[in-house]
Amino acid sequence: MYKAKVVGAGSYSPETIVTNRDLEKVVDTSDAWITRRTGIKERRIATGGLLTSDLATRAAQQALGQAGMDAQDLDLVVVGTVTPDRQFPSCACLLQEKLGARKAASMDVSAGCSGFIYALSVANNAIRCGEAQHALVVGAEVLSGVTNWADRGTCVLLGDGAGAVVLSRTDEDTGIKAIHLRSDGSFGHLLYSVDQNGTPRQALEIVPGAGEPKPFYLVMDGKPLFKKAVECLEEITRWTLDKAGVKVEELALMVPHQANIRIINALAQRLGLSEDKVYTTIERYGNTSSASIPTALAEAVSMGRLAPRDKLLMVTFGAGLTWGASLVEWSI
Ligand code: UT7
């Protein structure tokens, strides 16, 4: 069976910065509370009509540039997102068109904040079984479009952005060593979307003017989610390391989903992983859902934090509930 290795990484974060102080003017909150409880100082917001597919395009172009590859070489485009431009066509198809990836098959994966790792798994399997030689994997979100700006429990957490990696088939003994995914729908009530009436999406009434579509936003029960997150992240990390035959001490870098600095620190502490081996961006970008891991990864790569043969762990958790991890032997 073939293997897949990462040959390029890229990211794009919109230019508009919203600080905690800015949010003090919007809801009853404070810079001190947000910093202490989450680690977030500021986040980026996609203004000027930028859509998820636009952010994804910029991140993908950077990843393709690092890979030295043309979009026309891609066989597959997979986008993890909960905020596609439209319900359909998929964000991946819109991205394919913007990139000019003419011969690729394209699809979205909806797995909450775990979207990028789920998308990585889809692309990894397509390469392993010979269906694709080169695949683009993206995590991209415009969460500001589904944020309830009156809810201080969620609006201070979220941000917009995109990150991408290019995977290529390899015969070498390197690249993606393990991916492990899990989900548990019985905890779906902890993080979900509703329309303005608080209901899920329903069939519209067949009465002229009576059934106008309503915009939706996300709702979260943060405390129990926090507890589940730490448990699931530790469990999936240990399984994935076992599957790859890698010990915690051998890790060069962990790039976790950036939901809360206290979750990240608790995970690192349980694993016995020192702070210098954990890459965080939450202070500057907040929680960007599917985009958080590939954004942090691309930044870590650009900062020279990974060398060939380094062992990288990516681990995530999100709505569904979904969670997952991947152990990669770095190859750039
Ligand atoms: O990305 C996918 C998964 N997401 C997560 O895993 C997120 C997990 N959860 C969390 O990160 C945390 O639970 C939050 C950051 C969401 C909340 O932190 P917390 O320490 O669990 O706070 P809490 O919800 O227990 O609220 C504590 C207090 C409450 O006030 P009272 O009832 O003690 O008077 C809240 O009303 O803090 C209040 N509060 C705030 N105060 C100022 C909640 N949000 C805010 C706010 N500013 N923005």
Residues whose N, C-alpha, C, O or C-beta is under 5 A from the ligand:
A	BS01	UT7	D28 T29 S30 W33 R37 T38 C113 R152 G153 V156 G222 K223 L225 F226 A229 A259 N260 F317 G318 A319
